Amino acid sequence: MTDDPIVDVGAIAHGGHCIAHLDGQVVFVRHTMPGERVRIKITERNKRFLRADAVEILTAAPGRVTPPCRYAGECGGCDFQHIEAAMQRQLLGDVIREQLSHLARIDWDGEVEAVNPEALGWRTRMTYAVRSDGRLGLRRHRSHDLIAIDECVIAGDGLPPVLGETWKADTVEAVGSSEGDQLVVLGGNHGKLPKLGGVSVVTADGERLRGRASVTETVGGHSFRVSGSGFWQVHPEAAGTLVEAVMSGLDTQPGETVADLYAGVGLFTAFLAEAVGESGTVFSVESDPGGARDARRNLHTFSQVRLVAESVDDALRDNALGESLDLVVLDPPRTGAKHAVGPIAALSPRKIAYVACDPAALARDLATFAEAGYRLENLRAFDLFPMTQHVECVAVLVST
Ligand SMILES: C[S@@+](CC[C@H](N)C(=O)[O-])C[C@H]1O[C@@H](n2cnc3c(N)ncnc32)[C@H](O)[C@@H]1O
């Protein structure tokens, strides 16, 4: 017998947990699904809510499966290993709906689109932490504790074989590109390297230790150099899927003036440059020096591209993007673009494509765009992080 409490589980919430109630308090419960009755172990208490893990499933919901990963429940990397893939997408859709309704008063009746029926073996970039014994590990949920890992079922086959080796570094990032390049990026002080069959190795600061310091990615006929741990989407279908969603949402015309904000190594810039042609202009704004360097190299054939290697907020404040724009693409980090929304709207673009990896930040910024005269024309969501609570959205806004 155990004294651990039993709860009835309600809706999914942002963050991958479900909401339950215990003695009048809200409990965020992991490893469960809406409609289940579960025994929980409390993992955190604070004044406003509790956190808990489901430790025994008393009534299972439809769509519950045996996790394919032997570390499920322990490892903090995946939240949805116990949920069948189509049901994962349904729950992600519910999270987007709830955030849009709650934060932006927007009713969304769309569905999260599957980009690949295979929910395993998709990651083209994996960052592991190094344990004190030199083995690689992943962190427990909301913890600094490391679990030693011998395999990761969401890691792709094309990654360099870093697991099973002993490392001296703080972190080891394994990268496998669409062109078959393999690269290892080491964070922190490093020691002697394992052999790894001649795979390229670089430090997070860009020091080349073996072979090349970058990989090449190819999308829709364009090639992109991505150095070290520079940003590139982790799902192999992501870059192409997002380019298609952005370009079909914007309907870019030759001669237009466009901005690609948070541009990384220039993914959207290349396609926008092609669409506006030599009579148009594309401002490509990226603040990370490594990303901006790669963008310069990747985009050098486009005379219509103006590279702006500073933060979006600075570029907008300094009028680096001129007096007005026809179109804007923005693809900010998880925190969104809170301070950029007003200045972007002030440039009066006819359409805006907002690529977002956090539906809460997106919903908050859509509410601010609405106050500035932009309404949501279309929102698509893509299952680009299967087995996890993460989801990618592309929202297209029009001037009202
Ligand atoms: C989600 S990534 C998108 C990159 C690119 N659009 C792509 O799809 O490959 C966000 C990018 O914004 C950059 N970034 C973060 N904060 C920034 C800021 N305040 N101003 C400009 N760029 C920023 C990051 O370095 C990163 O390259």
The ligand as an SDF file (V2000), in Angstrom:
LIG
                    3D

 27 29  0  0  0  0  0  0  0  0999 V2000
   14.5980   30.1540  -34.1590 C   0  0  0  0  0  0  0  0  0  0  0  0
   16.1190   30.6510  -34.8600 S   0  0  0  0  0  0  0  0  0  0  0  0
   15.6310   30.9520  -36.5380 C   0  0  0  0  0  0  0  0  0  0  0  0
   16.7390   30.9830  -37.5530 C   0  0  0  0  0  0  0  0  0  0  0  0
   16.3140   30.9110  -39.0160 C   0  0  0  0  0  0  0  0  0  0  0  0
   15.1260   31.7050  -39.3080 N   0  0  0  0  0  0  0  0  0  0  0  0
   16.1140   29.4850  -39.4700 C   0  0  0  0  0  0  0  0  0  0  0  0
   14.9590   29.0610  -39.6400 O   0  0  0  0  0  0  0  0  0  0  0  0
   17.1050   28.7580  -39.6320 O   0  0  0  0  0  0  0  0  0  0  0  0
   16.2910   32.2420  -34.1430 C   0  0  0  0  0  0  0  0  0  0  0  0
   17.5300   33.0020  -34.5890 C   0  0  0  0  0  0  0  0  0  0  0  0
   17.4660   34.3190  -34.0040 O   0  0  0  0  0  0  0  0  0  0  0  0
   18.7510   34.7080  -33.5730 C   0  0  0  0  0  0  0  0  0  0  0  0
   18.4970   35.7270  -32.5490 N   0  0  0  0  0  0  0  0  0  0  0  0
   18.1820   35.5360  -31.2420 C   0  0  0  0  0  0  0  0  0  0  0  0
   17.9110   36.7230  -30.6660 N   0  0  0  0  0  0  0  0  0  0  0  0
   18.0590   37.6670  -31.6240 C   0  0  0  0  0  0  0  0  0  0  0  0
   17.8830   39.0820  -31.6550 C   0  0  0  0  0  0  0  0  0  0  0  0
   17.4910   39.7390  -30.5500 N   0  0  0  0  0  0  0  0  0  0  0  0
   18.0960   39.7340  -32.8040 N   0  0  0  0  0  0  0  0  0  0  0  0
   18.4810   39.0690  -33.9230 C   0  0  0  0  0  0  0  0  0  0  0  0
   18.6530   37.7280  -33.9700 N   0  0  0  0  0  0  0  0  0  0  0  0
   18.4350   37.0400  -32.8450 C   0  0  0  0  0  0  0  0  0  0  0  0
   19.4020   33.4210  -33.1060 C   0  0  0  0  0  0  0  0  0  0  0  0
   20.8050   33.5400  -33.1320 O   0  0  0  0  0  0  0  0  0  0  0  0
   18.8660   32.4150  -34.1370 C   0  0  0  0  0  0  0  0  0  0  0  0
   19.7260   32.3470  -35.2470 O   0  0  0  0  0  0  0  0  0  0  0  0
  1  2  1  0
  2  3  1  0
  2 10  1  0
  3  4  1  0
  4  5  1  0
  5  6  1  0
  5  7  1  0
  7  8  2  0
  7  9  1  0
 10 11  1  0
 11 12  1  0
 11 26  1  0
 12 13  1  0
 13 14  1  0
 13 24  1  0
 14 15  1  0
 14 23  1  0
 15 16  2  0
 16 17  1  0
 17 18  1  0
 17 23  2  0
 18 19  1  0
 18 20  2  0
 20 21  1  0
 21 22  2  0
 22 23  1  0
 24 25  1  0
 24 26  1  0
 26 27  1  0
M  CHG  2   2   1   9  -1
M  END
$$$$
